[in-house]
Amino acid sequence: MQFYSTNNPTLRASLKEAIFKGLPEDKGLFMPVEIPRLSDHFLQHLTDYSFQEIAFEITRNLLHQDIPEKEIRRIVETAIDFPAPAVKLDDDTYILELFHGPSLAFKDFGARFMAQTMAYFNQHEEKELVILVATSGDTGGAVAAGFYKTPGIQVVILYPSGKVSPLQEKQLTALGHNITALEVDGTFDDCQALVKKAFTDKEVNEPIRLSSANSINIARLIPQSFYYFEAFKQVTGQGKPVVFSIPSGNFGNLTAGLMAQKMGLPIEHFIAATNANDVVPEYLTSGAFTPRPSQRTLSNAMDVGAPSNFARMLDLYCSTWNNMRHDISGFGFSDTETKQAMREIKQRYNYIIDPHGAVGYLALRKYQETHPGHLGVVLETAHPSKFIEDVESILEQPIEVPERLQVLSNAEKHSVRMSTNYADFKSWLLERF
């Protein structure tokens, strides 16, 4: 499969080049030259396939020219070894639980798949690969878990100091080995800016083999499309159009859904659910995209004021506002509304949802006010225990912490403090690698 840059459709890169570069040299984002439509037989018989079989079929159609089918099956079976159940709240509402992986967040799908794919392409390389990743919460934990002790690969995670939950921070800082955490004195946008600048700085990316594990890396988006098919399989057959409500920060998750739709999955509509960082909902309403500094909110993993994957969304719609808003609705909500939704879901359905999923729930309800009879799937992107202090305070009850997360609570934190000055980051990279 060939990939082009969103800034230059004539630029071409192979899958290996796109994965290891992370970003094209022109600062665009890689997109597949062609998104193949899956066979009608496969799409009409999703219920006959296991989750792993669905993931294999999608990957095979996309990447069979680059990776042998035997290796594709190994990658999928190693990476996607946990479920994505759709839990029914009522006849029109399902919660797609994407937190059953090792780091208890949806990003396990992308991180584990990407780790296996990179390891396949990296096995004959002599020079060490250094992965840079900025995180607003969940990405770093998933990447750390996915790449932990992977031979020939070092991971550097940049996160905003004081702006991730304590357990999220332990997932970034407690593993050690090939995982290094940089605690940045700024916001997620500052972290992301440092990563992007390093990729376009020849004085850094020529002596160091750099790659990225953020959703800007195309290898993250491919596996994120898997669970749209898996969710559709679980809720289809009820004679209702299916819509997905997606808690959104950097918009990689929604972009993956759009790719699933391009592959033939008959999704009726997408809902971009945001907190106060609502630049995309504003665009869908007004046609004006105005990035701004991110605001800190209860749903911290969505605190993104300049979402990178919006460029991919524009590319999929040829920058046509009317077409995009036909397929996507956008709504933003306050922390007060988020807390109310969390209490409502617990009281009405006896279901505990995290702040990000609560934003998705609010957006679905808003959409269903004018679209009754639409079956909605809310993506629950992280286990509530990852935000245990806030969730317990809001719901006024204790939250059970899964054992794989609980073991980190007493682990020792190891991080390197870093300013938002790119020169400091550059010096550290050159000295370290």
N, C-alpha and C positions, 0 to 999 in steps of 0.2 A: 504494500500500500504506500502511496505517495502522499506527502503533506505539503501544504503551502502556507504562507504567512498571511494573516489577516490584513497586513499592511502592503502586501505585494503578492497577488495571485499567481504571478509568473515564477516566483521562487519555489523550488522543489527540494524536498528532503525525504530520505527513507525513514522507515519506522525507527531504526536504530539511531539515526541522526537526530530525529525529532525527540526521542526519549532522552538521550544523553545531553543534547543541547538545552532542552527545556524551553528556551526562547529562541526565535530566529534572531539573526544579527540586526535586523531592522526594527527590533523592539515590538514586533507584532506577536501574535500567538499562532501556534501551529493548528491547522485544521485539515481533515482528510480531504483529498481531492474528490473522492466519491464516498458517499455513505450508502452502501448497498441495501436494497430492500430485501428482507428475508422472505422465504417462500411462503406462499399462501397456506400450504399444508402445515408448516410449522406454526404459523400464527393462529390458525384455526384449531390446532390441537395442543395448545400450551399446557392444558391440564394433564396431558399424557407424559409430560417431561418433568424430571426432577429439577431442582434449582441448579445443580451442577450441570445437568444436561442442557438447560437453557443457556447458561453461561458459556458452555463449550460451543454451542451452535452459533451464538453471536460472535464469539472470538474467532471461530473458524472462518466465518464469512468475512470478517474484517481483516484478519492477519495471516491467512493461510499461505500467502505468497512470501511471507517473511519468516515464519516459524513453522516447523514441521508439525503435523497434526498430533503426533505422539507427544511432543513437547507442549503443545497447547493444552492437551488434556492434563498433563502433569501440572502445568502452571495453574490451571483452573481448579483442579482437585486439591492442590496444596493451599491455594489462596482462599477459596470459597468453601470452607469446611464448617460453616455455621449457618443457621437459618435466618430468614427474614419474614417472620410471621405477620399476617395482617389480622389485627385484633378488632372484632366488631364492637362498636359502642352502641349503635342503633342501625336501623335499616338503611340509613343514608350516610353513615359515617364509620370509617375504618381507620385504625392507627397502624401504620406500617412500622414495626419495631426494627430499627436498623442498628441496635446496640448489643447484639449478641456475639460480637467479635471480641478479641482479646483486650482492646482498649475501651470497650463499651461505647463506641461511637461509629456512625455510618462510614467514617473515613477509613475504617479497617478494610472495607472492600477495595478501595482504590489503592491504599498503601501496600497491602499484602500482594495484590495483583502486580503492582508496579515493581515491588521488590523482587518477585519471582522473574518477571520479564527482564528487568535490568540484570539480574544475576545470570540469566541465560545469555544475554548479549555480552556480558562483561567477563565471562569465564576464561577467555583467551587473551585478555588485556594484561599487559605487564604493569601499567601505571595505575595507581590507586584512583578510584572515583570519589569525589567529594560532593555530597548532596547538600544543597542549601535549601532550607525551608523556613518560611515565616508562618507563624501560627497565631490565631486569635483565641485558641483554646484546644479544639479537638484534633486538628491536623497533626500537630506535633506529637501527641501521644500515639496516634495511629502509626505515624511514620517511624517513631522510635521503636514501637513494638514490631512493626513489619520488617524493619531492616536490622534489628538487633542481632549482632554477631554475624552479619552477612559478610563472607570473605571478600576482601578487595574493595569494600565500600565504607567510607566514613560519612557520618551524618552530622550536620551542624544545624541546630534548631534555634531560630530567633523568636523570642516571645516578649510581649510588652510587660515590663515589671509592674506587679500589683494589679494586673488586669486579667488574670486568669484565676480560676478557683484553686484552692490549695491542693486538691487531689489532682487536678489537671497539671499543676506545676510539678508535682511529684512524678507524674508519668513522663515528663520531659527531662527531669534533672536527676532521677535516682538510678537509672540503668547503668550509666558509665560504658566501659568497653569502647565501642565505636560510635557512641552517641555523645555529642557535646552540646550543651544548652547555653545560649547567649541570652542573658537577661537585659533587655534593651530599655533604656530610660526614655520611653516614648509610647506611641500607640502602635496598633497592628499595622496601620498604614506606613508608619516609619520603618517597621521591620520589613515590610514588603518592598518599600523603596530601596532599602539597602541591598536586598537580594537581587532585585531587578538591575540595579546599577552595576553590581559585581558581574552579572552575566554579559553586560555590554562593555566592560572594561578589559581591554586586551592585555593590560599589564597584570591582570588577575587570571583571566580565563585562558591565557596561553600557557603559563607555567603550571596551572592547576587544572585538572580535568573536572569541570564543574557540571552538575546537573541539578534539577529541581524536583521536589516532591510535592509542591503546591498544586492546586487544581489548575494552575497554568500549564502543567505538564499533561500532554495528551494521554499519557498512560493512566492517569487518574480518572479521566472521563469515561474511558471505555468500560471498565468494570462497574462504574456507577450507573450505567444504563441497565445492567443485569436486573436490578431489583424492581425496576418499573415493570418489566415483563413478569417477574415473579409475583408482584402484587396484583397485576391485572389478572393473572392466572387464578389467584385466590378469590377475587371478588366478582369475576365475570359471570355471565349466565343469568343475571337478574333483570335483564331487559332495560337497564338504565344506562345513560351515558356516564362514563367514568372520568372524573376530574382529579387532578393531583394538586394538593396544597403543599408548597415546599418552603419551609423556613430558609431564608436566603441571606447570605452575607457576601461571599465572593462570587456567587451564582454559578459555581461549577455544577452543583447538584441539579439545578434547573436546566442548565445547558445539556447535561447528560440525558435528561428527560426528553428534551427536544430532539436529540439524536435518536433516542428510542422511537419517537414518533416518526422520524424520517425513515427508520428501518421498517416501518409498517405497523407498529403497535397503535391500535385505534384509540388513542387518548383524545377525549373530547376537548379538554381545556386544561391549562396550567394556571395556577395561582401563585404569584410571587408574594410571599408573606415576609414582611420585614418588621423590625422594631423602629425606633426613631430614625435610624439610618436608612431613609426611604428614597434614595435618589432614583432607583429604578421604578418604583410605583409612581413617582412624580413624572418620570419620562413617559410612562404608559398613559398617563392622564394628559400631559401637556405637549409631549413631543420634544421637550427640552431636557437634555442630560447635563446635570450640573453637579459634578463631584465636589465634595466638601470634606473637611476634617471629620473623622468619625466621632460619634458621641458614645460615651460609656453607658451601657444599659444592663439590665438583669440578664438578658440573653446575649452574653458577651461574645460568643463565637460568631455572632452576626454583626458585630460592631465594625463595619467596613464602610467607609465613606467614598471609596473609589474602586468599585468592584472590577477586578481584572477581566472576568469572563463575560462582562457585558460586550466586549469587542467580538467575542464569538457569537453571542446572541444577535448582534447587528449583522454579522457576516451571514448567519443562517437565513436572515430575512432581507439580505441585500440592502441593509440600512433603510428599509421601508417601514416607517412607523405604523401606518395603518394595518399592515399585515401582521406585525408583531402584536399589536393590541387586540387584534381579532382572536389570537390564540392564547394570549396571556393577560390576566388581570392582576393588578398589584394593589396591595393594601399594607399600610404601616400602622403599628399599634404602640401605645405607651406601656411603660412598666406597670402602671396601675391597672390597665386593662389586662395585661398578661397575668398578674396576680389573681385578678378576679376570675379569669378563665381557668387557671389551675384549680382554684377552689370549686368552681362550678363542675368541672370534669370529675373531681373526686366525689363531690356530693351526689351528682346525678348518675354517674356510671361506676363509682367506686374504682376509678382508674387513676393512678398517679402518673402525671406527665411532667416533663421537665419544662423550663421556661421557653425553650426554642420550639418544642412541639406545641406548646400552648399558643404561641404566635401563629403557627400553622392552623390550629383549630379555629382561632378567631377569624382568620382570613377565609377559611372554608365556610364558616357560618355567614360571614358577610356576603360571600358570593351566592350562597344558597338562598339568601333572602330574595334575590331576583331571578334565581334559576332553580325553582323547586323541582324535585324529582331527579336531580343529578346526584349520583353516588360519589362521595368524596373520600379520597385516601389522603390522610395527613401523614407526612413523613416525620416520624419521631426519631430525631437524629442522634440522641445521646441518652444514656441511662440517667434517671433523676438523681442517683447518688453522686454523680459527677459534680453536682451543684448542691450538695447536701445541706450546707448552711442555709442557703436561700430557700430551698424546698421545704425543709423542716420548719423554718420560721413562718413561711407562708401558709402551710397546711396545718401547722401546730401539731405535728405528730412525728415520731421517729421514722427514718427511712433506712431500709436494709441496704447494706453495702455488699455487693458481690465479693467473694473471697479474693478474686484476682485483682480487685482494686484495693481492697482492705489491706493487703500485705504491703502496699506502697505507703500507707499513711504514716508508718513509723520509720520509713527508709530515710537515709540522709540525703539532703539536697546538695547537689554540686552544680554550680552555674558560674559563668564568667560575665561580669558586669560589662555593658557596652553602651556607649553613647549613641546618639542618632547621627553623629558626624561620620560620613562615609570614609573619610581618611583614616579614622581609627579602626573601622571595620576592615578596610583594605590592608592596613598594616598587620592586623591580627591574622588575617588569612595567609598573607605571604610569609609571616613568621611561623605559623603553625603547620603549613603544608608546603 
